[in-house]
Amino acid sequence: MYPLNSRRPERVPAHTNEDGDGVVVGDGPVALDEYIDFQCPYCRMFAESSGPVVDRLVADGRITVTYHPVAILDDMSTTRYSTRAAAASGCAADEGRFVAYAYALFAGQPPEGGAGLSDDELVALGASAGLGGAFASCVRGGLYRDWPPYVTARAVERGLRGTPTVLVEGTAVPPYPGPVVTAVETALRHPV
């Protein structure tokens, strides 16, 4: 496993939360946290089934999502793919395209046990998400390679046991559309 480091790196992507361990999207009153690993097949299934629901809740001004791209599955590739993909997602966040790139990463998810996608392939996925030259330079230069170990360490400190993990107002909910919507609606009716 890639060494975890709970010390905040010198550089974190744009649009991160105060702790620098998650990319924030939206400005709704209910906090939703997603802990995802781009190598995780269950995270891909969650993105496919629940992503559009989460996107709609953001668009409707109901939630603020903080995406925490962890790298707990680095051992499932020969090139620390989880770390490299999460670092690339940080590059996408710099251009305000984190969500679009996350969908592209899940759509192009490599099987576990191999090398994962190369940096050139990560860049090519960026093009499909509307990202260009600055993104490519960021990925190839490894600008955020120190960020995923920090995000992962912070998640482990908070008790992360697996991915995907979804929290609504700090409470874990099953990672399926129905429970997510129910938890958000409950939080809207009964603000903390």
MOQUI-V869527 format. One record per run of one state. SS is the DSSP state (A for helix, B for strand, O for the rest). FROM is the first residue (numbers start at 0). LEN is the number of residues. If there is no record, write none. Layout:
SS_FROM_LEN ; SS_FROM_LEN
This chain:
O_0_15 ; B_15_1 ; O_16_6 ; B_22_3 ; O_25_4 ; B_29_7 ; O_36_4 ; A_40_19 ; O_59_3 ; B_62_7 ; O_69_4 ; A_73_3 ; O_76_4 ; A_80_14 ; O_94_3 ; A_97_10 ; O_107_11 ; A_118_10 ; O_128_4 ; A_132_8 ; O_140_6 ; A_146_11 ; O_157_7 ; B_164_4 ; O_168_2 ; B_170_3 ; O_173_3 ; A_176_13 ; O_189_3
